[in-house]
Amino acid sequence: VKISQGWHVVGTVGSASEKISVPIIPCSEFQYSKPTVLILGNEASGLSPQIEQLCHSFLTVPPGQRLHPGIDSLNVSVSAGEHSPTFY
């Protein structure tokens, strides 16, 4: 329903080298300008192929890049809890 209302659907991937046909953007470069649905994948297997097909773009934390000093990855459940008010 949100897609038909013009929302941007963004998924997460572990690596920018994964074979995906839509843009993969480093988290540090992502800027949203319209309502966004953020889909966080399972830490072991990521997103299902059916969910990947819904995404307009993907976010990744490139190897070696830090989100904040001392942090180079995020636990999915903690990330969702920390940022849920921002994304719907």
N, C-alpha and C positions, 0 to 999 in steps of 0.2 A: 504494500500500500504506500509506504513512504517513497519508494522509487517513482511511482506514478505521480507523486506530489512534488517531484523535482529534487528530492534529497540526494546528496552525494553519499555513496556507499563505499566505505574504506575498510579493507581487511588488513590483517597483519601477517607478515611472513618472516621466517627466520633468516633468510638470506636473499640478497638482490640477484643472485645467480640462478634462482629457481626459474623454471620455464613457465612464465606467465605472460599473457599477451597484452596486459594493460600496464600502465606506468607503475614502477616500484620506486617509492620516494623515501629517502632517509628521514627519520622522525624529525631531525633538526631542521629540515627544509619544508616540512608540511605547513601549509597555511590554508585555513578553510574560510570560504567567503559565503557559504550558504549552509542551511541545516545539514548535518552530517550524521550518518549512522556508522559507528565504529564497531567492527566485528573482530573480537579477539579469539584467536584459535587456541586449540588444545596445545599445551606445552610439548607433548610428545609427537602428535601427528598433525598439528596445524588445523587448517580449515578443510572441510570436505570439498570435493570437486564441485558439488552443487552450489555450495555457498560461494566458492571462488568465482563462479560464473556470474554472480550477482554484483560483484565488486567493480567499481569504476577505477579504482587505484588501490595500491597496497602500501603500507608503511613497514619499514624495517629499521633495525638498529644495526648499522654496518659493523663488521668485526673491527674491534679496536676503538670504535667511537664511544664516547661516554656521554650519557644523558646529563650527568651531573658528576662532579668529582667523586670518584669512588664507586659509581654505578655504571655498569655496562650492559645490564639486562634487567628485565622486570618480571616478577611473578605475575601471571595472568590474573589471578583472583585479586591480588593486591592492586594491580593497575586498574582493574575495572572498578573496584571500590573507591579508589582515590579520584577517579576522573568521571564517574557516572553523572554528576550534575552538568558537566560540559557537553556530553554527547547523549543523544536519545536514540 
